[in-house]
Amino acid sequence: MTFAVIETGGKQYKVAAGQKIKVEKLAAEEGAKFVFDKVLLTSDGDKIELGKPYLEGKKVEAKVLDQSKAKKVIVFKYKNKTRQMKRKGHRQPYTELEIVGIK
């Protein structure tokens, strides 16, 4: 099984061809191709390549499927005895990708 570990949005993702993942919002339109050049590790069965910190010449190609927002998260702050309350909602934007190939 061929897979790679990429870095985007301050997080690391283990990806393989044909896999769908949700990452932090990227500046790309739906249907466009996106190339990740920050590849940390690739594996092709028993051969493993490890970058220090990144592998040169390795790229992961992906297709943008959707730009959307996650479900709403409620942020609620309460101070005891003074009855001070603050309620706020947040929806994190994300990009859904389909991994096309590892090169």
Secondary structure in CASP SS format (residue, H / E / C, confidence):
PFRMAT SS
TARGET T0000
AUTHOR 0000-0000-0000
METHOD secondary structure of the structure
MODEL  1
M C 1.00
T E 1.00
F E 1.00
A E 1.00
V E 1.00
I E 1.00
E E 1.00
T E 1.00
G C 1.00
G C 1.00
K E 1.00
Q E 1.00
Y E 1.00
K E 1.00
V E 1.00
A C 1.00
A C 1.00
G C 1.00
Q C 1.00
K E 1.00
I E 1.00
K E 1.00
V E 1.00
E E 1.00
K C 1.00
L C 1.00
A C 1.00
A C 1.00
E C 1.00
E C 1.00
G C 1.00
A C 1.00
K E 1.00
F E 1.00
V E 1.00
F E 1.00
D C 1.00
K C 1.00
V E 1.00
L E 1.00
L E 1.00
T E 1.00
S E 1.00
D E 1.00
G C 1.00
D C 1.00
K E 1.00
I E 1.00
E E 1.00
L E 1.00
G C 1.00
K C 1.00
P C 1.00
Y C 1.00
L C 1.00
E C 1.00
G C 1.00
K C 1.00
K C 1.00
V E 1.00
E E 1.00
A E 1.00
K E 1.00
V E 1.00
L E 1.00
D E 1.00
Q E 1.00
S E 1.00
K E 1.00
A C 1.00
K C 1.00
K C 1.00
V E 1.00
I E 1.00
V E 1.00
F E 1.00
K E 1.00
Y E 1.00
K E 1.00
N C 1.00
K C 1.00
T C 1.00
R C 1.00
Q E 1.00
M E 1.00
K E 1.00
R E 1.00
K E 1.00
G E 1.00
H E 1.00
R C 1.00
Q C 1.00
P E 1.00
Y E 1.00
T E 1.00
E E 1.00
L E 1.00
E E 1.00
I E 1.00
V E 1.00
G E 1.00
I E 1.00
K C 1.00
END
